[in-house]
Amino acid sequence: MPSYEDYLEYQDYLGKLPDDLNKYVDLSFMLRLKGITLLCGMINASKHMYKFNLPNITRFDHSLNDAKITWKLTQSREKTLASLFHDVASPTWCHVVDYLNKDFVAQESTEEKTEEILRKSDKLLEYLARDGIDFSKIADFKIYSEADLPRPKLCADRVENTISTAFAWMGNITVDEAKCVIDSLRLYKNEDGETEIGLNNYEAALMLVNINREINRLTHTKEDNFMMLTASEILKRLIDTKAVSYDDLFLITESDLIDIIEASQDEAVKKFYREYKTAQTIPDIYVPKIKEIVLNPLVKGKRFGG
């Protein structure tokens, strides 16, 4: 199983951002992501439900890695910053909030806050003005096909999230395999005329596809859905009792949230939190239709699956 040292080696292998972009990494809304784990808060959930490999990998790690991949492939400061900032609207417990919002399929209900968070940062606006970068060019990563494309297409976010999740959750990747994927990344024109990240190596593509299938399987298990739904009930009750506001979830870290939960005297919060922390079996629950995590990348300019 890969270690944290392996993950750090992978991060180093991605290279560095240009010196003039490093100041953006240290903005307060970025540093908050160091307190938001990649695995939607399940690092603190019942050990009977999850066996994570490297649970402490964060949204900050993912965002910085994503930006490095974008820079490596595009050499564009605007696209790189858009990639760097793509997760700034990640709330505490991430996709649990999508469950709270009943957004089970798209799981994008919080992304609308990205521009709002960025625009509120005077330091960001100062840096952009100094560097001659238009705010509109960095506020929405979805305008860049290299940064974001709908599934089953590949983009920097999807490459990086797949690799980091493999390290964090299943441990089914080696550092050499991660390097192989990174080395194989190229830009191609897809069938829709978009610039899309693809691979020039069939084995690397197969590796990504297989990892993605395992992620899709795990996120569709009753165990994962029960835990995500239970966590969303905790958030709902905290909001209903005004222990925390919905907007607070975009400002606090996971450790802040745990402190709030453990200080609560509300019986419903206590009940759901006990289930979240100690559940050993899954009740007969309704499992909603969940986002299908499919992947069909370009390999040497042609679709992997056809």
N, C-alpha and C positions, 0 to 999 in steps of 0.2 A: 504494500500500500504506500502511496506517495506521502512524503513528510512535508512539514512546513518549509524545510530547507529546499525541497524539490520545488515547491510553489514559488519561493523567492527566486530560485534559479530561473524558472519560467518567466517571472516578471522582469528580471534583469535581461533576459534574452530578447525581450521585446524592444529593448533600446531605451533611449531617453527622448524626452520632448526637447525642442529647442529652448535655449536658455531664457528667451524672452517670454515664454509661455509658463514657466515654472511658478511665477507669482500667482497665476490663476488657480493653481492647485491648492494654495493655502488660504483661499477665501473661506469665510466662516461657514457658508452653506455647504462647501465641499468638506471641510473638516468634520462637520456633523455626521457625514456619511461613514466616518470611522466608527461610529456607534450604532450603525445599522448593518446587521449581518445579511449576507446574501440569501440565507435560508429562511427568510420571513419570520424570524423570531423563534423558530422551532428549536434553536440551540438550547432553550430553557424548557422545552416540552418533555413529556414522558419518555424516558429512555427505553420503555417497552415498545414505543411506536417507531423510534428512529435509531439508527446506528450510523451516525455521521462520521466521516473520515477527518475533515478539517473544518469544523463548524465555525471557526472564528474569522473566516474570510469575509470581508465586508463589501458593502456597496462602493466604498471609496476605492478599495483594491480593484474591483471590477471597472469602475469608471476610469481610473487612471490607465489600466491596461487597455481598455477600449480606445482611449485617446491615443495611446502609443501605436496601436494597430492602424488607426485612421491616419496618423501622421506618416507611418512607415509606407503606406500605400498611396497617399495623396499628396503629401508635402503641402497641404493647405492648412493655414492657421485657422481659418473660419470653420472648416469641417472638423478639425481637431478639437477646437473649443466646444463646438456643438456636441461632439461625442463625449467630451469630458463632462459636460453639464447635463447629459441626457437623463440622469437619475436624481437630480437635485430635488425633485418632487416626490422622491420615495418616502412615504410616511413610515413611522415606526411600525414594524412588523409587515411592511411592504404589501404583498398581495393579500394579506389578511384583510386589509382595508377594501380591496376589491370585493372580497367575500361579503364584508359588511355592506357594501354598496350594491350587492347582488349582481356584480359584473363578473360572472363566472367564466364567460367565454372570451371576451376581448382582453380582460384584465388590464385595462388602460384608464380606469376611471379617475386616477389621480394625476395623470399627465398634464391636465389642463392647468395645473398650478405652476408648471415649470417657468413660464414667462413671468408670472407674478413674482415668484421667488427671486428670479434673476434681476428683474427691474427694481426691486427694493434694495439692492446692494449698491450703495454709493461707491464703494471701493471698486466693484466690477465696472461700473459706468466710467469711473475715473481711468481705470486701466485701458478700457476700450478706446476712450477718447485719445489717450496718450499714444496708443498703438495704431490709431487710424482704422479701427475695425468697427463696422456698423453693427449696432445691437441686433438688428433684424437678421443678420447673417449668422448669429450664434444662438439665437433664442429658441429655435425649433429644429431639432436634429432630423426631423422627418423630411425636411426639404432636400436632404442629401441622401441619394440612394446608396452611397458607400457606408453611411452611418446607420440607415434604417430602411428596410424593405419588408413588405408583408410576407409571411410564410407562404409557400415553402422556400422562398428565396433566401439567399445568404447576405449578411451585412456584418459590419464590424461588431456591433452589439451582440449579434447572434453567435458569431464565432467565439467571442470572448466569454459570453455567459455560458456557453456549452462547455468550454474548457474549464472555467472556474468552478462550475457546478460539478464537473467530473472530479476535480480535486476535493471539493468541499463535501459533497454528499456521498457518492459511491466509492470514490477512490479508484476508479477503473481507468486511470490514465497514468502513464509515466511521464517524467519530465522530457525524455527523449521523444516520446510520441507527441507531446504538446509542441515541442520545437519543430518536429516534422510538419505538423499542420501549419504553423506560422511560416515556415520556409516555403510552403507550397502555395501561399496566397498570392493571387494575381487579380487584376481588374479585367473584366470582359464586358462586351455589350451583350445583353440578354435578348430574348425574343421580343421583348417590348421596347427595345431601343434604350433601355436604362443601363447605366454603368453599374455593374454588380460585381461584388467580390466573389471569386470562385477559386478553384484549386487546380494546380497542374499535375496533381499526383492522385491517382485513383485510390491507393491505399490510405492516404490521408483523408480523402473524402469519405471512404467507407468507415473509417474510425469515427469521424464526426457524426455520421448518420447513425451508427450503432449506439454511440453515447446518447444522442438525442432521443432515440427510441427508448432507451432505459429511463431517461428523465421523464418522458411522456408516460411510461408505464407507472412509475412511482407517483407521479402527480395525479394519477387516476385511481389509486388504491383507496379503499375505504378508510384505511388508517390515516392517510394524509388528509383526506377530505374531512374526516371527523375532527382531526386536530385543528385544521384551518377554520372549520365552522365553530368549534368551541372557542378558539381564540377570538373570532369575530363577535361572539356573544359577550365575551369579556369587554371588548371595546364598546359594544353597544350599551352595555349596562353602565360602564364608566361615563359615557357621554350622557346617558339618560339621567344619571345621578349628579351630573355636573362635576364629577371628580376630574374630568379632563374634557376639553372641547375638541371637536373634529379638527379644527385648525391647529390645535396644539400638537396633533400627531405629526405635523410637518415641521415641527420645531424641536421636539425632544428626541432623545436617543432611547434605545431599548432599555438601558439600565435605568433611565429616568422613569420609563413606563412601569417596569417591574417594581420600583419603589412605590409608585402611586397605587398599583394593584395590591401590594402587600400591606399598605397602610389603610386600605379600604375596610370599613366595617360593614359593608353591604353584604347581606347573606347570599344574594345571587352571584355577586362577584366572587365571593369565597368558594361557592359551589363550582362554578365554571373553572376557576383557577385550580381547584383540587383535581378536576378532571384533566385539565391541561398538563398538570405536573405529574400525575400519577396513574393515568388510565392504563389498564393492562389489556382490556378487551374492548371490542367495538360493538356498541348497540346496533340494532337493526335500524339504520338511518336511511333517509332519502339522500341519495348522492346526486347533486345537480349535474346538468350537462356542463362539463369543464372544457376549458380551452384545449384543443388538440395541438400538441407541439410537434408539427411535422417539418421535415427538412428534405429538400431535394436540390442540392447545390449544383452549380455549373462545374464540370470537370473538363478542362481544356476547351471551354466555350460551349459544351453541350451538357444538357441535364443529366445528372447522375442516374435518374430513374427512367430515362427515355429521351 
